[in-house]
Amino acid sequence: MSNLKTLTWANHKRAESTQLMQDMLTGDIDLGLYSDLVWSKHQLYKTIESRITFECSDVPRARWAYQDWVGMGKLQPTQTQSFQTLQERLLTVDEKKLWAHVYVHYLAPLYGGQILKRILGPRFPVSMLEFSTPMAAIAEIRYKTSPDLADEANLSFDLTTRYYDELYQTHHPDS
């Protein structure tokens, strides 16, 4: 039987290959776009954390994302339809399936987020990417997720990819 990583790998790679993620990985992202991304991460984390209580105190990210957004000057966030769709899913999916979204949105800062922290840290606040007990956070998420969440995790990757593309297009209408 395949594991969740294997079952979601294609959509994971698709999300990583969006222009938004590519710009972040090269450090070629402007304050407005990064601020919008961090604000949306705050909203996403706040929604999930209103429905799930994590055992590991290092898993919750909402307050750190908010702190980062404030550190960038609290720019007025851009609203997108695709993010609203993602938020609605987070509010309506049952708790078991909500863990698929935790898998997608909380493991990212624990892994690839560490690369982004080194790249973006000199220019932007990155406290949402800092962890004191990353292995404990990873262990909790892995313990609560299983291959039967693959469909929901793939949906989460798809909704996130759509949001990344729409947000990028909002900031770069000529691309």
Backbone as CSV, one residue per row, in Angstrom:
resi,resn,N_x,N_y,N_z,CA_x,CA_y,CA_z,C_x,C_y,C_z
1,MET,0.839,-1.192,0.000,0.000,0.000,0.000,0.879,1.249,0.000
2,SER,0.500,2.226,-0.751,1.272,3.459,-0.856,1.058,4.351,0.361
3,ASN,2.026,5.213,0.604,1.851,6.170,1.694,1.287,7.476,1.137
4,LEU,0.899,8.370,2.035,0.246,9.612,1.630,1.165,10.468,0.750
5,LYS,2.445,10.478,1.049,3.392,11.256,0.239,3.391,10.772,-1.209
6,THR,3.436,9.472,-1.391,3.441,8.901,-2.740,2.132,9.212,-3.464
7,LEU,1.030,9.107,-2.754,-0.288,9.307,-3.354,-0.584,10.769,-3.700
8,THR,0.192,11.686,-3.145,-0.041,13.115,-3.393,1.133,13.782,-4.112
9,TRP,2.149,13.005,-4.463,3.386,13.566,-4.989,3.183,14.438,-6.234
10,ALA,2.380,14.001,-7.175,2.191,14.771,-8.420,1.596,16.150,-8.120
11,ASN,0.605,16.212,-7.251,-0.001,17.500,-6.913,0.918,18.349,-6.048
12,HIS,1.706,17.705,-5.219,2.708,18.412,-4.424,3.696,19.117,-5.358
13,LYS,4.193,18.393,-6.339,5.151,18.971,-7.290,4.503,20.095,-8.109
14,ARG,3.234,19.925,-8.437,2.520,20.962,-9.194,2.420,22.254,-8.379
15,ALA,2.116,22.124,-7.089,2.049,23.313,-6.218,3.423,23.971,-6.100
16,GLU,4.450,23.166,-5.973,5.815,23.693,-5.873,6.272,24.393,-7.147
17,SER,5.703,24.015,-8.272,6.169,24.580,-9.539,5.382,25.814,-9.977
18,THR,4.457,26.298,-9.148,3.748,27.529,-9.509,4.741,28.676,-9.578
19,GLN,4.397,29.700,-10.325,5.285,30.856,-10.448,5.488,31.534,-9.097
20,LEU,4.460,31.547,-8.266,4.586,32.118,-6.927,5.678,31.407,-6.133
21,MET,5.628,30.087,-6.128,6.643,29.335,-5.388,8.018,29.488,-6.022
22,GLN,8.078,29.517,-7.335,9.368,29.701,-8.003,9.977,31.059,-7.649
23,ASP,9.146,32.098,-7.613,9.643,33.421,-7.230,10.117,33.439,-5.780
24,MET,9.429,32.723,-4.919,9.880,32.661,-3.528,11.209,31.923,-3.428
25,LEU,11.345,30.842,-4.159,12.577,30.058,-4.098,13.786,30.794,-4.668
26,THR,13.537,31.753,-5.556,14.642,32.550,-6.089,14.788,33.875,-5.344
27,GLY,13.890,34.118,-4.383,13.929,35.373,-3.641,13.392,36.545,-4.429
28,ASP,12.746,36.274,-5.546,12.248,37.311,-6.445,10.756,37.552,-6.223
29,ILE,10.403,37.882,-4.987,9.002,38.136,-4.636,8.933,39.505,-3.973
30,ASP,7.908,40.275,-4.324,7.810,41.618,-3.754,7.019,41.597,-2.453
31,LEU,7.132,42.693,-1.720,6.500,42.811,-0.410,4.989,42.606,-0.481
32,GLY,4.333,43.195,-1.456,2.878,43.085,-1.545,2.410,41.657,-1.720
33,LEU,3.039,40.936,-2.613,2.660,39.542,-2.859,2.974,38.674,-1.650
34,TYR,4.150,38.850,-1.068,4.499,38.043,0.107,3.576,38.368,1.276
35,SER,3.250,39.629,1.453,2.333,40.022,2.522,0.965,39.362,2.337
36,ASP,0.468,39.357,1.108,-0.814,38.697,0.832,-0.741,37.200,1.132
37,LEU,0.347,36.586,0.753,0.514,35.162,1.014,0.532,34.880,2.511
38,VAL,1.270,35.674,3.256,1.359,35.477,4.709,0.004,35.733,5.363
39,TRP,-0.717,36.768,4.906,-2.052,37.028,5.456,-2.972,35.822,5.208
40,SER,-2.919,35.279,4.003,-3.780,34.131,3.708,-3.361,32.917,4.532
41,LYS,-2.063,32.730,4.742,-1.605,31.634,5.602,-2.150,31.826,7.010
42,HIS,-2.117,33.065,7.501,-2.687,33.347,8.828,-4.162,32.951,8.877
43,GLN,-4.924,33.344,7.869,-6.348,33.019,7.839,-6.577,31.509,7.768
44,LEU,-5.804,30.855,6.939,-5.905,29.405,6.784,-5.576,28.702,8.108
45,TYR,-4.461,29.082,8.720,-4.062,28.469,9.991,-5.095,28.758,11.082
46,LYS,-5.594,29.984,11.119,-6.594,30.354,12.122,-7.847,29.489,11.978
47,THR,-8.251,29.254,10.762,-9.432,28.420,10.516,-9.192,26.990,10.983
48,ILE,-8.075,26.413,10.582,-7.771,25.039,10.998,-7.638,24.951,12.515
49,GLU,-6.938,25.900,13.103,-6.686,25.867,14.550,-7.933,26.158,15.374
50,SER,-8.971,26.696,14.749,-10.245,26.866,15.448,-11.007,25.543,15.532
51,ARG,-10.580,24.573,14.729,-11.278,23.285,14.663,-10.470,22.121,15.225
52,ILE,-9.158,22.274,15.312,-8.291,21.197,15.793,-7.411,21.743,16.911
53,THR,-7.292,20.966,17.971,-6.350,21.291,19.034,-5.160,20.356,18.887
54,PHE,-4.010,20.925,18.643,-2.806,20.131,18.466,-2.200,19.794,19.817
55,GLU,-1.630,18.615,19.900,-0.952,18.202,21.126,0.404,18.884,21.251
56,CYS,1.117,18.984,20.167,2.440,19.616,20.148,2.253,21.128,20.022
57,SER,2.759,21.861,20.966,2.574,23.318,20.954,3.316,24.006,19.804
58,ASP,4.189,23.293,19.133,4.950,23.872,18.028,4.225,23.762,16.686
59,VAL,3.103,23.052,16.640,2.386,22.902,15.370,1.625,24.176,14.992
60,PRO,0.835,24.785,15.871,0.049,25.958,15.456,0.919,27.080,14.880
61,ARG,0.439,27.651,13.799,1.197,28.674,13.079,0.465,30.007,12.960
62,ALA,-0.823,30.083,13.314,-1.619,31.289,13.069,-1.005,32.533,13.707
63,ARG,-0.625,32.452,14.953,-0.107,33.662,15.609,1.216,34.102,14.995
64,TRP,2.008,33.134,14.542,3.297,33.479,13.941,3.096,34.116,12.567
65,ALA,2.155,33.585,11.795,1.865,34.182,10.493,1.330,35.604,10.678
66,TYR,0.473,35.794,11.668,-0.056,37.134,11.943,1.077,38.082,12.339
67,GLN,1.957,37.602,13.182,3.105,38.414,13.615,3.956,38.821,12.407
68,ASP,4.168,37.903,11.485,4.935,38.217,10.272,4.215,39.271,9.429
69,TRP,2.904,39.119,9.280,2.126,40.070,8.490,2.199,41.464,9.117
70,VAL,2.059,41.539,10.428,2.170,42.821,11.130,3.563,43.417,10.901
71,GLY,4.583,42.569,10.939,5.951,43.022,10.730,6.205,43.590,9.338
72,MET,5.320,43.297,8.410,5.442,43.848,7.049,4.604,45.107,6.867
73,GLY,3.985,45.574,7.940,3.240,46.823,7.859,1.747,46.675,7.696
74,LYS,1.219,45.457,7.861,-0.224,45.223,7.789,-0.834,45.787,6.505
75,LEU,-0.247,45.414,5.385,-0.780,45.852,4.097,-2.175,45.280,3.885
76,GLN,-3.030,46.046,3.240,-4.396,45.581,2.955,-4.336,44.324,2.094
77,PRO,-4.854,43.195,2.594,-4.757,41.951,1.813,-5.674,41.930,0.593
78,THR,-5.199,41.248,-0.430,-5.971,41.018,-1.648,-6.870,39.800,-1.427
79,GLN,-8.127,39.938,-1.756,-9.070,38.830,-1.632,-9.207,38.133,-2.980
80,THR,-9.201,36.806,-2.976,-9.382,36.062,-4.216,-10.472,35.008,-4.031
81,GLN,-11.142,34.698,-5.118,-12.199,33.689,-5.075,-11.643,32.316,-4.731
82,SER,-10.483,31.994,-5.266,-9.919,30.666,-5.010,-9.557,30.483,-3.540
83,PHE,-9.119,31.554,-2.878,-8.830,31.421,-1.451,-10.127,31.253,-0.667
84,GLN,-11.169,31.952,-1.061,-12.479,31.785,-0.406,-12.955,30.336,-0.533
85,THR,-12.755,29.742,-1.689,-13.139,28.342,-1.902,-12.365,27.425,-0.967
86,LEU,-11.068,27.663,-0.833,-10.247,26.873,0.082,-10.724,27.047,1.517
87,GLN,-10.973,28.276,1.920,-11.448,28.538,3.289,-12.785,27.844,3.565
88,GLU,-13.690,27.897,2.601,-14.989,27.237,2.773,-14.806,25.734,2.965
89,ARG,-13.877,25.157,2.238,-13.600,23.726,2.396,-13.089,23.433,3.801
90,LEU,-12.194,24.269,4.294,-11.654,24.069,5.644,-12.732,24.157,6.718
91,LEU,-13.731,24.977,6.472,-14.809,25.151,7.449,-15.856,24.044,7.401
92,THR,-15.962,23.350,6.273,-17.062,22.400,6.114,-16.650,20.932,6.117
93,VAL,-15.392,20.654,5.849,-14.941,19.268,5.794,-14.937,18.677,7.209
94,ASP,-15.187,17.373,7.317,-15.177,16.767,8.652,-13.754,16.756,9.217
95,GLU,-13.651,16.583,10.537,-12.350,16.720,11.199,-11.311,15.724,10.694
96,LYS,-11.726,14.515,10.399,-10.774,13.526,9.881,-10.145,14.025,8.582
97,LYS,-10.981,14.509,7.660,-10.468,15.018,6.388,-9.709,16.329,6.561
98,LEU,-10.028,17.093,7.605,-9.301,18.327,7.855,-7.815,18.039,8.079
99,TRP,-7.500,16.860,8.593,-6.096,16.488,8.790,-5.343,16.388,7.461
100,ALA,-6.037,16.145,6.371,-5.378,16.156,5.066,-4.869,17.560,4.751
101,HIS,-5.620,18.571,5.152,-5.213,19.958,4.942,-4.073,20.326,5.894
102,VAL,-4.091,19.763,7.082,-2.964,19.941,8.003,-1.712,19.358,7.356
103,TYR,-1.843,18.179,6.789,-0.716,17.540,6.097,-0.129,18.470,5.035
104,VAL,-0.989,19.064,4.227,-0.539,19.921,3.127,0.051,21.239,3.645
105,HIS,-0.626,21.879,4.582,-0.258,23.250,4.956,0.670,23.365,6.160
106,TYR,0.805,22.312,6.939,1.676,22.402,8.105,3.001,21.672,7.914
107,LEU,3.026,20.640,7.086,4.318,20.008,6.810,5.168,20.886,5.893
108,ALA,4.538,21.672,5.052,5.289,22.532,4.123,6.275,23.445,4.853
109,PRO,5.844,24.169,5.898,6.822,25.026,6.579,7.905,24.232,7.318
110,LEU,7.574,23.001,7.683,8.548,22.176,8.400,9.629,21.609,7.491
111,TYR,9.336,21.506,6.216,10.304,20.970,5.253,10.777,22.075,4.307
112,GLY,10.089,22.266,3.199,10.489,23.278,2.229,10.527,24.684,2.803
113,GLY,9.722,24.926,3.813,9.731,26.232,4.472,11.078,26.582,5.067
114,GLN,11.859,25.579,5.403,13.180,25.849,5.972,14.124,26.415,4.921
115,ILE,13.937,26.005,3.678,14.700,26.592,2.572,14.237,28.037,2.353
116,LEU,12.918,28.226,2.345,12.370,29.565,2.156,12.805,30.510,3.268
117,LYS,12.916,30.006,4.476,13.348,30.834,5.611,14.739,31.425,5.338
118,ARG,15.630,30.604,4.811,16.990,31.085,4.499,16.970,32.094,3.344
119,ILE,16.112,31.859,2.368,16.061,32.742,1.193,15.349,34.056,1.511
120,LEU,14.205,33.977,2.183,13.371,35.160,2.408,13.684,35.886,3.711
121,GLY,14.287,35.192,4.659,14.566,35.761,5.978,15.314,37.079,5.981
122,PRO,16.270,37.263,5.098,16.961,38.553,5.097,16.071,39.742,4.688
123,ARG,14.971,39.473,3.988,14.105,40.556,3.486,12.772,40.680,4.213
124,PHE,12.271,39.559,4.734,10.922,39.549,5.292,10.904,38.835,6.647
125,PRO,9.881,39.135,7.461,9.710,38.360,8.691,9.337,36.913,8.343
126,VAL,9.920,35.951,9.029,9.672,34.536,8.727,9.442,33.713,9.999
127,SER,8.868,34.319,11.031,8.669,33.570,12.273,7.723,32.386,12.099
128,MET,6.823,32.440,11.101,5.931,31.297,10.887,6.690,30.076,10.379
129,LEU,7.950,30.271,9.995,8.781,29.166,9.503,9.797,28.697,10.549
130,GLU,9.688,29.218,11.765,10.623,28.855,12.827,9.945,27.910,13.818
131,PHE,10.656,26.856,14.191,10.125,25.824,15.075,11.154,25.494,16.147
132,SER,10.681,25.256,17.372,11.603,24.834,18.425,11.668,23.314,18.536
133,THR,10.589,22.640,18.158,10.554,21.170,18.214,9.979,20.607,16.910
134,PRO,10.685,20.791,15.803,10.122,20.366,14.513,9.835,18.869,14.433
135,MET,10.658,18.043,15.015,10.427,16.599,14.923,9.148,16.190,15.650
136,ALA,8.836,16.833,16.746,7.590,16.542,17.469,6.385,16.994,16.650
137,ALA,6.499,18.137,16.000,5.409,18.628,15.145,5.172,17.675,13.981
138,ILE,6.248,17.256,13.332,6.146,16.314,12.215,5.528,15.002,12.677
139,ALA,5.970,14.517,13.831,5.462,13.241,14.356,3.956,13.302,14.597
140,GLU,3.462,14.397,15.165,2.024,14.506,15.415,1.237,14.484,14.105
141,ILE,1.703,15.223,13.131,0.991,15.287,11.850,1.015,13.917,11.166
142,ARG,2.151,13.286,11.162,2.257,11.960,10.523,1.393,10.922,11.250
143,TYR,1.317,11.012,12.561,0.514,10.070,13.346,-0.972,10.210,13.011
144,LYS,-1.411,11.438,12.741,-2.835,11.712,12.504,-3.251,11.591,11.041
145,THR,-2.304,11.342,10.150,-2.645,11.236,8.731,-2.328,9.842,8.208
146,SER,-3.049,9.458,7.184,-2.895,8.114,6.618,-3.268,8.151,5.130
147,PRO,-2.930,7.090,4.409,-3.203,7.059,2.965,-4.675,7.252,2.592
148,ASP,-5.591,6.926,3.493,-7.003,7.110,3.160,-7.391,8.585,3.031
149,LEU,-6.482,9.498,3.365,-6.731,10.927,3.214,-6.210,11.467,1.886
150,ALA,-5.738,10.596,1.021,-5.105,11.039,-0.233,-6.035,11.894,-1.097
151,ASP,-7.290,11.505,-1.243,-8.197,12.288,-2.091,-8.349,13.713,-1.559
152,GLU,-8.525,13.834,-0.249,-8.687,15.171,0.344,-7.377,15.962,0.289
153,ALA,-6.257,15.303,0.512,-4.962,15.987,0.422,-4.707,16.459,-1.008
154,ASN,-5.052,15.640,-1.987,-4.905,16.055,-3.386,-5.811,17.233,-3.704
155,LEU,-7.021,17.230,-3.155,-7.916,18.371,-3.325,-7.297,19.614,-2.680
156,SER,-6.717,19.463,-1.506,-6.080,20.581,-0.824,-4.930,21.152,-1.652
157,PHE,-4.108,20.275,-2.217,-3.035,20.742,-3.101,-3.617,21.473,-4.306
158,ASP,-4.674,20.930,-4.885,-5.288,21.547,-6.057,-5.851,22.927,-5.721
159,LEU,-6.586,23.037,-4.628,-7.141,24.331,-4.222,-6.036,25.339,-3.920
160,THR,-4.972,24.861,-3.308,-3.841,25.730,-2.982,-3.138,26.195,-4.250
161,THR,-2.943,25.299,-5.191,-2.312,25.654,-6.458,-3.139,26.700,-7.196
162,ARG,-4.443,26.516,-7.215,-5.315,27.506,-7.852,-5.180,28.856,-7.175
163,TYR,-5.141,28.843,-5.847,-4.991,30.090,-5.099,-3.646,30.756,-5.411
164,TYR,-2.569,29.979,-5.387,-1.250,30.539,-5.702,-1.250,31.179,-7.088
165,ASP,-1.840,30.497,-8.051,-1.880,31.037,-9.416,-2.712,32.317,-9.478
166,GLU,-3.864,32.323,-8.823,-4.722,33.511,-8.860,-4.071,34.684,-8.127
167,LEU,-3.458,34.423,-6.990,-2.804,35.492,-6.242,-1.649,36.072,-7.050
168,TYR,-0.871,35.202,-7.653,0.254,35.668,-8.480,-0.266,36.522,-9.634
169,GLN,-1.302,36.055,-10.298,-1.876,36.783,-11.439,-2.418,38.152,-11.002
170,THR,-2.959,38.222,-9.800,-3.464,39.489,-9.268,-2.339,40.513,-9.137
171,HIS,-1.172,40.032,-8.726,-0.015,40.920,-8.547,0.795,41.121,-9.828
172,HIS,0.652,40.212,-10.770,1.382,40.288,-12.036,0.411,40.080,-13.194
173,PRO,-0.479,41.040,-13.427,-1.536,40.844,-14.442,-1.012,40.679,-15.863
174,ASP,0.205,41.098,-16.143,0.753,40.995,-17.498,1.478,39.677,-17.752
175,SER,1.556,38.815,-16.731,2.286,37.554,-16.952,1.370,36.410,-17.295
